Structures are given as structure tokens and as C-alpha cells.
Amino acid sequence: MTITTQPAGALVYLNDEEVGRSEVTVDFTWYGDYEVLIRKDGYATLNTHWTLRPPWYQIPPLDFVAEVLWPGQIVDARQREFTLQPQPPVANDALFERAMETRRTALDADGNAERPDVEP
């Protein structure tokens, strides 16, 4: 299977395993559902699924003809392109507020909620 992305050079994961940067080609043995995760700086992370359905010659009893009686080798090559969306800019105030909320949550979990909040 070959995965390409727009823009090129994104980091590609299949079923939580890093397989490389796009354009990347990976051999596959099984048909079915693959979890696809694609990341690139400046773009929103894409988390999706790609279902590979078997071709007609892999369905019993036709698979016997394709695998045993057919004189050549049949190669099933799949290709798919994914388009990444630009990451929207994060406002500094919103980022700071999220950081402070995370800090407060962490302090509450430790039982040290008495510590004073530090403002920048």
C-alpha cells in the first residue's frame, strides 16, 4: 500500500506503528481496517481509517485459481492520498489559560492545592 499526502513529507503511522514519511510504500499481508495517523508541523493531525477490501480473485473459491493455477504472480497494490488541513493559529491568551488550567489540575491531584498561583 502506498500513502501520499498533500503536503508531502508528513510522518505516517499505521496501526500505531511509524512507517515513514510520505510518500511511503508498505507491504501488507492482511485485508481489513487500518488505523492511519498522519502528522506534520503546521498542519492538523489526521486520524482516520483505511479499509482494504479483498479483490474478487481473493474470494473463495476463486482464490484457489489465483494462487495455485494462475501461471504468473498477482500483485495487489493500493494507493491513497490524504490531504492535511493547516493548523489554525492558537491565541497566546488561550494557550496560557490552558497551561494554567493543566497546572491547577496537576496541583489538585497531588494534594498541594494550597500553593499560590503564579501569574506571569
N, CA, C and O atoms as CSV, one atom per row, in Angstrom:
chain,resi,resn,atom,element,x,y,z
A,1,MET,N,N,0.847,-1.163,0.000
A,1,MET,CA,C,0.000,0.000,0.000
A,1,MET,C,C,0.894,1.227,0.000
A,1,MET,O,O,1.924,1.263,0.673
A,2,THR,N,N,0.490,2.218,-0.756
A,2,THR,CA,C,1.251,3.456,-0.859
A,2,THR,C,C,0.395,4.600,-0.338
A,2,THR,O,O,-0.760,4.764,-0.732
A,3,ILE,N,N,0.985,5.387,0.554
A,3,ILE,CA,C,0.287,6.537,1.126
A,3,ILE,C,C,1.028,7.795,0.715
A,3,ILE,O,O,2.227,7.937,0.954
A,4,THR,N,N,0.291,8.709,0.090
A,4,THR,CA,C,0.834,10.020,-0.256
A,4,THR,C,C,0.024,11.073,0.495
A,4,THR,O,O,-1.131,10.849,0.857
A,5,THR,N,N,0.648,12.215,0.718
A,5,THR,CA,C,-0.042,13.292,1.423
A,5,THR,C,C,0.185,14.611,0.705
A,5,THR,O,O,1.172,14.802,-0.006
A,6,GLN,N,N,-0.756,15.504,0.914
A,6,GLN,CA,C,-0.618,16.889,0.486
A,6,GLN,C,C,-0.638,17.732,1.734
A,6,GLN,O,O,-1.697,17.824,2.354
A,7,PRO,N,N,0.414,18.340,2.144
A,7,PRO,CA,C,1.738,18.406,1.530
A,7,PRO,C,C,2.547,17.134,1.798
A,7,PRO,O,O,2.248,16.364,2.711
A,8,ALA,N,N,3.568,16.942,0.982
A,8,ALA,CA,C,4.421,15.759,1.111
A,8,ALA,C,C,5.313,15.872,2.341
A,8,ALA,O,O,5.494,16.956,2.895
A,9,GLY,N,N,5.864,14.741,2.755
A,9,GLY,CA,C,6.820,14.721,3.855
A,9,GLY,C,C,6.208,14.572,5.233
A,9,GLY,O,O,6.900,14.763,6.233
A,10,ALA,N,N,4.929,14.237,5.313
A,10,ALA,CA,C,4.281,14.054,6.610
A,10,ALA,C,C,4.661,12.698,7.194
A,10,ALA,O,O,4.922,11.748,6.456
A,11,LEU,N,N,4.690,12.613,8.515
A,11,LEU,CA,C,5.007,11.380,9.217
A,11,LEU,C,C,3.761,10.506,9.247
A,11,LEU,O,O,2.690,10.966,9.642
A,12,VAL,N,N,3.894,9.227,8.825
A,12,VAL,CA,C,2.753,8.332,8.683
A,12,VAL,C,C,2.877,7.173,9.670
A,12,VAL,O,O,3.933,6.552,9.796
A,13,TYR,N,N,1.772,6.896,10.369
A,13,TYR,CA,C,1.673,5.756,11.279
A,13,TYR,C,C,0.545,4.860,10.789
A,13,TYR,O,O,-0.519,5.349,10.409
A,14,LEU,N,N,0.774,3.548,10.797
A,14,LEU,CA,C,-0.267,2.564,10.505
A,14,LEU,C,C,-0.425,1.682,11.732
A,14,LEU,O,O,0.537,1.064,12.187
A,15,ASN,N,N,-1.639,1.624,12.265
A,15,ASN,CA,C,-1.921,0.823,13.456
A,15,ASN,C,C,-0.917,1.108,14.567
A,15,ASN,O,O,-0.359,0.185,15.161
A,16,ASP,N,N,-0.692,2.380,14.841
A,16,ASP,CA,C,0.193,2.865,15.916
A,16,ASP,C,C,1.660,2.520,15.709
A,16,ASP,O,O,2.429,2.526,16.670
A,17,GLU,N,N,2.061,2.223,14.499
A,17,GLU,CA,C,3.464,1.930,14.195
A,17,GLU,C,C,3.947,2.900,13.119
A,17,GLU,O,O,3.343,3.006,12.052
A,18,GLU,N,N,5.038,3.603,13.407
A,18,GLU,CA,C,5.580,4.555,12.439
A,18,GLU,C,C,6.131,3.795,11.237
A,18,GLU,O,O,6.928,2.869,11.388
A,19,VAL,N,N,5.694,4.198,10.029
A,19,VAL,CA,C,6.147,3.518,8.813
A,19,VAL,C,C,6.994,4.411,7.920
A,19,VAL,O,O,7.592,3.920,6.963
A,20,GLY,N,N,7.064,5.710,8.202
A,20,GLY,CA,C,7.920,6.593,7.421
A,20,GLY,C,C,7.240,7.896,7.064
A,20,GLY,O,O,6.156,8.220,7.549
A,21,ARG,N,N,7.920,8.636,6.190
A,21,ARG,CA,C,7.389,9.920,5.712
A,21,ARG,C,C,6.800,9.727,4.317
A,21,ARG,O,O,7.299,8.938,3.515
A,22,SER,N,N,5.729,10.466,4.052
A,22,SER,CA,C,5.061,10.304,2.765
A,22,SER,C,C,5.925,10.898,1.650
A,22,SER,O,O,6.597,11.909,1.854
A,23,GLU,N,N,5.909,10.317,0.561
A,23,GLU,CA,C,5.241,9.150,0.030
A,23,GLU,C,C,5.911,7.894,0.575
A,23,GLU,O,O,7.126,7.732,0.464
A,24,VAL,N,N,5.106,7.003,1.167
A,24,VAL,CA,C,5.639,5.799,1.781
A,24,VAL,C,C,4.878,4.588,1.246
A,24,VAL,O,O,3.656,4.613,1.102
A,25,THR,N,N,5.635,3.527,0.955
A,25,THR,CA,C,5.047,2.277,0.482
A,25,THR,C,C,5.340,1.189,1.502
A,25,THR,O,O,6.482,1.010,1.924
A,26,VAL,N,N,4.293,0.460,1.897
A,26,VAL,CA,C,4.397,-0.578,2.915
A,26,VAL,C,C,3.773,-1.851,2.363
A,26,VAL,O,O,2.689,-1.817,1.780
A,27,ASP,N,N,4.458,-2.975,2.546
A,27,ASP,CA,C,3.866,-4.259,2.175
A,27,ASP,C,C,2.764,-4.600,3.170
A,27,ASP,O,O,2.880,-4.303,4.359
A,28,PHE,N,N,1.698,-5.221,2.683
A,28,PHE,CA,C,0.645,-5.655,3.594
A,28,PHE,C,C,0.277,-7.095,3.285
A,28,PHE,O,O,0.302,-7.530,2.134
A,29,THR,N,N,-0.067,-7.826,4.341
A,29,THR,CA,C,-0.427,-9.232,4.216
A,29,THR,C,C,-1.923,-9.425,4.347
A,29,THR,O,O,-2.498,-10.306,3.707
A,30,TRP,N,N,-2.559,-8.604,5.173
A,30,TRP,CA,C,-3.960,-8.804,5.512
A,30,TRP,C,C,-4.830,-7.677,4.969
A,30,TRP,O,O,-4.433,-6.513,4.942
A,31,TYR,N,N,-6.011,-8.055,4.545
A,31,TYR,CA,C,-7.029,-7.075,4.200
A,31,TYR,C,C,-7.777,-6.725,5.476
A,31,TYR,O,O,-7.743,-7.482,6.446
A,32,GLY,N,N,-8.439,-5.605,5.481
A,32,GLY,CA,C,-9.183,-5.192,6.660
A,32,GLY,C,C,-8.997,-3.718,6.931
A,32,GLY,O,O,-8.652,-2.944,6.038
A,33,ASP,N,N,-9.232,-3.337,8.184
A,33,ASP,CA,C,-9.223,-1.937,8.590
A,33,ASP,C,C,-7.862,-1.562,9.158
A,33,ASP,O,O,-7.352,-2.230,10.058
A,34,TYR,N,N,-7.282,-0.498,8.632
A,34,TYR,CA,C,-6.009,0.028,9.114
A,34,TYR,C,C,-6.250,1.404,9.715
A,34,TYR,O,O,-6.915,2.245,9.111
A,35,GLU,N,N,-5.706,1.631,10.904
A,35,GLU,CA,C,-5.768,2.955,11.510
A,35,GLU,C,C,-4.620,3.776,10.943
A,35,GLU,O,O,-3.464,3.357,11.003
A,36,VAL,N,N,-4.934,4.936,10.396
A,36,VAL,CA,C,-3.936,5.800,9.764
A,36,VAL,C,C,-3.846,7.098,10.561
A,36,VAL,O,O,-4.850,7.772,10.790
A,37,LEU,N,N,-2.629,7.437,10.978
A,37,LEU,CA,C,-2.370,8.680,11.695
A,37,LEU,C,C,-1.279,9.414,10.935
A,37,LEU,O,O,-0.216,8.852,10.670
A,38,ILE,N,N,-1.539,10.675,10.580
A,38,ILE,CA,C,-0.586,11.457,9.788
A,38,ILE,C,C,-0.333,12.778,10.505
A,38,ILE,O,O,-1.264,13.481,10.897
A,39,ARG,N,N,0.975,13.105,10.668
A,39,ARG,CA,C,1.370,14.335,11.367
A,39,ARG,C,C,2.395,15.111,10.560
A,39,ARG,O,O,3.274,14.537,9.917
A,40,LYS,N,N,2.261,16.428,10.610
A,40,LYS,CA,C,3.250,17.323,10.010
A,40,LYS,C,C,3.154,18.659,10.728
A,40,LYS,O,O,2.060,19.154,10.997
A,41,ASP,N,N,4.317,19.242,11.038
A,41,ASP,CA,C,4.341,20.539,11.709
A,41,ASP,C,C,3.585,21.575,10.887
A,41,ASP,O,O,3.748,21.664,9.670
A,42,GLY,N,N,2.761,22.352,11.570
A,42,GLY,CA,C,1.993,23.400,10.916
A,42,GLY,C,C,0.662,22.932,10.361
A,42,GLY,O,O,-0.093,23.726,9.800
A,43,TYR,N,N,0.360,21.619,10.516
A,43,TYR,CA,C,-0.885,21.058,9.993
A,43,TYR,C,C,-1.589,20.266,11.087
A,43,TYR,O,O,-0.947,19.712,11.979
A,44,ALA,N,N,-2.912,20.219,11.007
A,44,ALA,CA,C,-3.690,19.456,11.977
A,44,ALA,C,C,-3.415,17.969,11.785
A,44,ALA,O,O,-3.316,17.491,10.655
A,45,THR,N,N,-3.293,17.239,12.895
A,45,THR,CA,C,-3.082,15.798,12.841
A,45,THR,C,C,-4.324,15.134,12.263
A,45,THR,O,O,-5.449,15.449,12.651
A,46,LEU,N,N,-4.108,14.215,11.334
A,46,LEU,CA,C,-5.207,13.485,10.709
A,46,LEU,C,C,-5.227,12.073,11.269
A,46,LEU,O,O,-4.242,11.344,11.154
A,47,ASN,N,N,-6.347,11.681,11.876
A,47,ASN,CA,C,-6.514,10.343,12.433
A,47,ASN,C,C,-7.743,9.734,11.770
A,47,ASN,O,O,-8.867,10.179,12.003
A,48,THR,N,N,-7.523,8.712,10.942
A,48,THR,CA,C,-8.619,8.140,10.172
A,48,THR,C,C,-8.397,6.641,9.992
A,48,THR,O,O,-7.436,6.079,10.516
A,49,HIS,N,N,-9.286,6.007,9.254
A,49,HIS,CA,C,-9.178,4.579,8.958
A,49,HIS,C,C,-9.162,4.379,7.451
A,49,HIS,O,O,-9.730,5.165,6.694
A,50,TRP,N,N,-8.498,3.312,7.037
A,50,TRP,CA,C,-8.464,2.923,5.629
A,50,TRP,C,C,-8.814,1.445,5.583
A,50,TRP,O,O,-8.064,0.610,6.088
A,51,THR,N,N,-9.949,1.121,4.979
A,51,THR,CA,C,-10.394,-0.263,4.890
A,51,THR,C,C,-9.980,-0.840,3.545
A,51,THR,O,O,-10.365,-0.337,2.490
A,52,LEU,N,N,-9.184,-1.910,3.603
A,52,LEU,CA,C,-8.761,-2.616,2.395
A,52,LEU,C,C,-9.649,-3.846,2.227
A,52,LEU,O,O,-9.595,-4.785,3.021
A,53,ARG,N,N,-10.446,-3.819,1.199
A,53,ARG,CA,C,-11.315,-4.965,0.919
A,53,ARG,C,C,-10.611,-5.879,-0.079
A,53,ARG,O,O,-9.930,-5.401,-0.986
A,54,PRO,N,N,-10.771,-7.185,0.084
A,54,PRO,CA,C,-10.099,-8.100,-0.844
A,54,PRO,C,C,-10.682,-7.986,-2.251
A,54,PRO,O,O,-11.887,-7.793,-2.412
A,55,PRO,N,N,-9.829,-8.105,-3.269
A,55,PRO,CA,C,-10.324,-8.097,-4.647
A,55,PRO,C,C,-11.058,-9.404,-4.955
A,55,PRO,O,O,-10.995,-10.363,-4.185
A,56,TRP,N,N,-11.740,-9.426,-6.069
A,56,TRP,CA,C,-12.555,-10.584,-6.423
A,56,TRP,C,C,-11.749,-11.866,-6.485
A,56,TRP,O,O,-12.276,-12.932,-6.169
A,57,TYR,N,N,-10.491,-11.798,-6.882
A,57,TYR,CA,C,-9.696,-13.021,-7.030
A,57,TYR,C,C,-9.162,-13.543,-5.691
A,57,TYR,O,O,-8.456,-14.551,-5.669
A,58,GLN,N,N,-9.481,-12.886,-4.590
A,58,GLN,CA,C,-9.095,-13.370,-3.268
A,58,GLN,C,C,-10.278,-13.974,-2.506
A,58,GLN,O,O,-10.141,-14.350,-1.342
A,59,ILE,N,N,-11.418,-14.066,-3.151
A,59,ILE,CA,C,-12.611,-14.619,-2.514
A,59,ILE,C,C,-12.717,-16.099,-2.874
A,59,ILE,O,O,-12.644,-16.451,-4.052
A,60,PRO,N,N,-12.890,-16.976,-1.869
A,60,PRO,CA,C,-13.012,-18.418,-2.150
A,60,PRO,C,C,-14.217,-18.680,-3.037
A,60,PRO,O,O,-15.240,-18.022,-2.847
A,61,PRO,N,N,-14.165,-19.574,-3.970
A,61,PRO,CA,C,-13.089,-20.484,-4.368
A,61,PRO,C,C,-12.175,-19.903,-5.450
A,61,PRO,O,O,-11.261,-20.581,-5.919
A,62,LEU,N,N,-12.424,-18.639,-5.850
A,62,LEU,CA,C,-11.599,-18.039,-6.896
A,62,LEU,C,C,-10.152,-17.865,-6.454
A,62,LEU,O,O,-9.252,-17.830,-7.293
A,63,ASP,N,N,-9.918,-17.755,-5.154
A,63,ASP,CA,C,-8.555,-17.584,-4.666
A,63,ASP,C,C,-7.678,-18.789,-4.995
A,63,ASP,O,O,-6.467,-18.642,-5.163
A,64,PHE,N,N,-8.272,-19.976,-5.090
A,64,PHE,CA,C,-7.502,-21.167,-5.456
A,64,PHE,C,C,-6.933,-21.010,-6.864
A,64,PHE,O,O,-5.770,-21.331,-7.110
A,65,VAL,N,N,-7.748,-20.521,-7.774
A,65,VAL,CA,C,-7.288,-20.310,-9.146
A,65,VAL,C,C,-6.193,-19.248,-9.178
A,65,VAL,O,O,-5.178,-19.429,-9.851
A,66,ALA,N,N,-6.385,-18.152,-8.464
A,66,ALA,CA,C,-5.425,-17.050,-8.489
A,66,ALA,C,C,-4.096,-17.419,-7.837
A,66,ALA,O,O,-3.047,-16.953,-8.282
A,67,GLU,N,N,-4.117,-18.246,-6.794
A,67,GLU,CA,C,-2.896,-18.554,-6.058
A,67,GLU,C,C,-2.199,-19.826,-6.526
A,67,GLU,O,O,-0.977,-19.932,-6.419
A,68,VAL,N,N,-2.956,-20.792,-7.042
A,68,VAL,CA,C,-2.360,-22.090,-7.377
A,68,VAL,C,C,-2.275,-22.313,-8.881
A,68,VAL,O,O,-1.230,-22.728,-9.383
A,69,LEU,N,N,-3.336,-22.049,-9.594
A,69,LEU,CA,C,-3.384,-22.399,-11.011
A,69,LEU,C,C,-2.904,-21.289,-11.937
A,69,LEU,O,O,-2.478,-21.568,-13.057
A,70,TRP,N,N,-2.963,-20.061,-11.502
A,70,TRP,CA,C,-2.552,-18.937,-12.346
A,70,TRP,C,C,-1.045,-18.997,-12.567
A,70,TRP,O,O,-0.298,-19.138,-11.599
A,71,PRO,N,N,-0.569,-18.892,-13.820
A,71,PRO,CA,C,0.865,-19.076,-14.083
A,71,PRO,C,C,1.749,-17.927,-13.594
A,71,PRO,O,O,2.933,-18.142,-13.336
A,72,GLY,N,N,1.222,-16.749,-13.464
A,72,GLY,CA,C,2.035,-15.604,-13.036
A,72,GLY,C,C,1.780,-15.250,-11.586
A,72,GLY,O,O,1.103,-15.976,-10.857
A,73,GLN,N,N,2.333,-14.126,-11.188
A,73,GLN,CA,C,2.136,-13.633,-9.830
A,73,GLN,C,C,1.232,-12.408,-9.886
A,73,GLN,O,O,1.447,-11.500,-10.688
A,74,ILE,N,N,0.230,-12.395,-9.032
A,74,ILE,CA,C,-0.690,-11.265,-8.969
A,74,ILE,C,C,-0.275,-10.382,-7.797
A,74,ILE,O,O,-0.123,-10.859,-6.673
A,75,VAL,N,N,-0.094,-9.097,-8.068
A,75,VAL,CA,C,0.300,-8.144,-7.033
A,75,VAL,C,C,-0.856,-7.170,-6.823
A,75,VAL,O,O,-1.357,-6.560,-7.767
A,76,ASP,N,N,-1.262,-7.041,-5.573
A,76,ASP,CA,C,-2.331,-6.109,-5.221
A,76,ASP,C,C,-1.694,-4.856,-4.626
A,76,ASP,O,O,-1.279,-4.854,-3.467
A,77,ALA,N,N,-1.618,-3.797,-5.420
A,77,ALA,CA,C,-1.014,-2.539,-4.971
A,77,ALA,C,C,-2.124,-1.511,-4.780
A,77,ALA,O,O,-2.868,-1.207,-5.713
A,78,ARG,N,N,-2.227,-0.986,-3.577
A,78,ARG,CA,C,-3.237,0.026,-3.268
A,78,ARG,C,C,-2.547,1.357,-3.035
A,78,ARG,O,O,-1.431,1.411,-2.518
A,79,GLN,N,N,-3.222,2.432,-3.420
A,79,GLN,CA,C,-2.667,3.770,-3.225
A,79,GLN,C,C,-3.774,4.697,-2.753
A,79,GLN,O,O,-4.911,4.630,-3.221
A,80,ARG,N,N,-3.413,5.569,-1.809
A,80,ARG,CA,C,-4.388,6.541,-1.317
A,80,ARG,C,C,-3.663,7.824,-0.947
A,80,ARG,O,O,-2.547,7.808,-0.427
A,81,GLU,N,N,-4.328,8.928,-1.228
A,81,GLU,CA,C,-3.766,10.239,-0.899
A,81,GLU,C,C,-4.621,10.891,0.185
A,81,GLU,O,O,-5.850,10.860,0.133
A,82,PHE,N,N,-3.947,11.478,1.161
A,82,PHE,CA,C,-4.610,12.194,2.243
A,82,PHE,C,C,-4.189,13.659,2.182
A,82,PHE,O,O,-3.025,13.968,1.927
A,83,THR,N,N,-5.140,14.556,2.415
A,83,THR,CA,C,-4.862,15.987,2.407
A,83,THR,C,C,-4.943,16.515,3.831
A,83,THR,O,O,-5.956,16.351,4.511
A,84,LEU,N,N,-3.865,17.151,4.271
A,84,LEU,CA,C,-3.812,17.729,5.611
A,84,LEU,C,C,-4.317,19.167,5.580
A,84,LEU,O,O,-4.095,19.895,4.613
A,85,GLN,N,N,-4.991,19.560,6.639
A,85,GLN,CA,C,-5.509,20.918,6.770
A,85,GLN,C,C,-4.534,21.749,7.602
A,85,GLN,O,O,-3.988,21.245,8.584
A,86,PRO,N,N,-4.306,23.007,7.232
A,86,PRO,CA,C,-3.409,23.854,8.031
A,86,PRO,C,C,-3.901,23.970,9.480
A,86,PRO,O,O,-5.101,24.044,9.744
A,87,GLN,N,N,-2.949,23.982,10.395
A,87,GLN,CA,C,-3.271,24.129,11.817
A,87,GLN,C,C,-3.700,25.567,12.076
A,87,GLN,O,O,-2.960,26.494,11.744
A,88,PRO,N,N,-4.867,25.774,12.657
A,88,PRO,CA,C,-5.270,27.153,12.950
A,88,PRO,C,C,-4.359,27.736,14.028
A,88,PRO,O,O,-3.922,27.022,14.930
A,89,PRO,N,N,-4.073,29.031,13.933
A,89,PRO,CA,C,-3.199,29.642,14.948
A,89,PRO,C,C,-3.873,29.627,16.319
A,89,PRO,O,O,-5.087,29.798,16.432
A,90,VAL,N,N,-3.069,29.421,17.350
A,90,VAL,CA,C,-3.572,29.406,18.721
A,90,VAL,C,C,-3.261,30.756,19.360
A,90,VAL,O,O,-2.121,31.218,19.337
A,91,ALA,N,N,-4.273,31.370,19.920
A,91,ALA,CA,C,-4.076,32.654,20.593
A,91,ALA,C,C,-3.236,32.436,21.847
A,91,ALA,O,O,-3.442,31.469,22.581
A,92,ASN,N,N,-2.290,33.340,22.085
A,92,ASN,CA,C,-1.413,33.208,23.250
A,92,ASN,C,C,-2.195,33.187,24.554
A,92,ASN,O,O,-1.850,32.438,25.468
A,93,ASP,N,N,-3.245,33.998,24.651
A,93,ASP,CA,C,-4.045,34.025,25.879
A,93,ASP,C,C,-4.717,32.676,26.120
A,93,ASP,O,O,-4.736,32.181,27.247
A,94,ALA,N,N,-5.266,32.083,25.066
A,94,ALA,CA,C,-5.922,30.785,25.201
A,94,ALA,C,C,-4.911,29.705,25.570
A,94,ALA,O,O,-5.203,28.833,26.389
A,95,LEU,N,N,-3.735,29.758,24.977
A,95,LEU,CA,C,-2.689,28.789,25.291
A,95,LEU,C,C,-2.253,28.927,26.746
A,95,LEU,O,O,-2.090,27.923,27.439
A,96,PHE,N,N,-2.064,30.152,27.211
A,96,PHE,CA,C,-1.672,30.382,28.599
A,96,PHE,C,C,-2.755,29.885,29.549
A,96,PHE,O,O,-2.446,29.260,30.564
A,97,GLU,N,N,-4.013,30.152,29.235
A,97,GLU,CA,C,-5.110,29.720,30.105
A,97,GLU,C,C,-5.177,28.191,30.184
A,97,GLU,O,O,-5.412,27.640,31.260
A,98,ARG,N,N,-4.975,27.509,29.067
A,98,ARG,CA,C,-4.951,26.039,29.083
A,98,ARG,C,C,-3.795,25.526,29.924
A,98,ARG,O,O,-3.945,24.546,30.654
A,99,ALA,N,N,-2.641,26.179,29.831
A,99,ALA,CA,C,-1.482,25.765,30.627
A,99,ALA,C,C,-1.760,25.953,32.115
A,99,ALA,O,O,-1.416,25.089,32.922
A,100,MET,N,N,-2.369,27.058,32.480
A,100,MET,CA,C,-2.681,27.307,33.891
A,100,MET,C,C,-3.720,26.314,34.404
A,100,MET,O,O,-3.624,25.852,35.541
A,101,GLU,N,N,-4.699,25.984,33.588
A,101,GLU,CA,C,-5.714,25.002,33.984
A,101,GLU,C,C,-5.075,23.630,34.189
A,101,GLU,O,O,-5.411,22.922,35.138
A,102,THR,N,N,-4.168,23.259,33.311
A,102,THR,CA,C,-3.453,21.990,33.466
A,102,THR,C,C,-2.625,22.005,34.743
A,102,THR,O,O,-2.571,21.009,35.463
A,103,ARG,N,N,-1.987,23.118,35.022
A,103,ARG,CA,C,-1.184,23.251,36.242
A,103,ARG,C,C,-2.064,23.115,37.475
A,103,ARG,O,O,-1.705,22.409,38.417
A,104,ARG,N,N,-3.219,23.786,37.478
A,104,ARG,CA,C,-4.125,23.692,38.629
A,104,ARG,C,C,-4.613,22.261,38.819
A,104,ARG,O,O,-4.693,21.777,39.948
A,105,THR,N,N,-4.939,21.587,37.728
A,105,THR,CA,C,-5.389,20.200,37.808
A,105,THR,C,C,-4.297,19.307,38.379
A,105,THR,O,O,-4.573,18.444,39.212
A,106,ALA,N,N,-3.064,19.507,37.939
A,106,ALA,CA,C,-1.950,18.700,38.435
A,106,ALA,C,C,-1.707,18.957,39.918
A,106,ALA,O,O,-1.445,18.019,40.670
A,107,LEU,N,N,-1.789,20.202,40.343
A,107,LEU,CA,C,-1.596,20.518,41.761
A,107,LEU,C,C,-2.706,19.923,42.612
A,107,LEU,O,O,-2.443,19.422,43.705
A,108,ASP,N,N,-3.939,19.968,42.129
A,108,ASP,CA,C,-5.054,19.371,42.862
A,108,ASP,C,C,-4.875,17.865,42.989
A,108,ASP,O,O,-5.210,17.296,44.028
A,109,ALA,N,N,-4.364,17.218,41.974
A,109,ALA,CA,C,-4.159,15.768,42.003
A,109,ALA,C,C,-3.078,15.387,43.005
A,109,ALA,O,O,-3.146,14.312,43.602
A,110,ASP,N,N,-2.083,16.246,43.200
A,110,ASP,CA,C,-1.007,15.977,44.152
A,110,ASP,C,C,-1.405,16.318,45.582
A,110,ASP,O,O,-0.686,15.979,46.521
A,111,GLY,N,N,-2.524,16.975,45.755
A,111,GLY,CA,C,-2.933,17.379,47.088
A,111,GLY,C,C,-2.244,18.644,47.560
A,111,GLY,O,O,-2.255,18.945,48.754
A,112,ASN,N,N,-1.656,19.378,46.659
A,112,ASN,CA,C,-0.945,20.605,47.002
A,112,ASN,C,C,-1.688,21.824,46.476
A,112,ASN,O,O,-1.080,22.730,45.906
A,113,ALA,N,N,-2.971,21.845,46.662
A,113,ALA,CA,C,-3.781,22.934,46.126
A,113,ALA,C,C,-3.542,24.244,46.863
A,113,ALA,O,O,-4.007,25.291,46.413
A,114,GLU,N,N,-2.817,24.210,48.003
A,114,GLU,CA,C,-2.593,25.422,48.770
A,114,GLU,C,C,-1.545,26.322,48.139
A,114,GLU,O,O,-1.428,27.484,48.528
A,115,ARG,N,N,-0.782,25.822,47.179
A,115,ARG,CA,C,0.249,26.647,46.544
A,115,ARG,C,C,-0.410,27.830,45.834
A,115,ARG,O,O,-1.435,27.660,45.174
A,116,PRO,N,N,0.156,28.996,45.959
A,116,PRO,CA,C,-0.440,30.153,45.267
A,116,PRO,C,C,-0.188,30.062,43.764
A,116,PRO,O,O,0.849,29.569,43.320
A,117,ASP,N,N,-1.151,30.544,43.001
A,117,ASP,CA,C,-0.975,30.597,41.549
A,117,ASP,C,C,0.063,31.656,41.211
A,117,ASP,O,O,0.106,32.722,41.825
A,118,VAL,N,N,0.880,31.353,40.246
A,118,VAL,CA,C,1.907,32.287,39.801
A,118,VAL,C,C,1.433,32.904,38.504
A,118,VAL,O,O,1.139,32.196,37.540
A,119,GLU,N,N,1.359,34.200,38.480
A,119,GLU,CA,C,0.963,34.906,37.270
A,119,GLU,C,C,2.214,35.418,36.577
A,119,GLU,O,O,3.187,35.760,37.251
A,120,PRO,N,N,2.218,35.482,35.249
A,120,PRO,CA,C,3.410,35.939,34.521
A,120,PRO,C,C,3.664,37.421,34.688
A,120,PRO,O,O,4.630,37.948,34.135
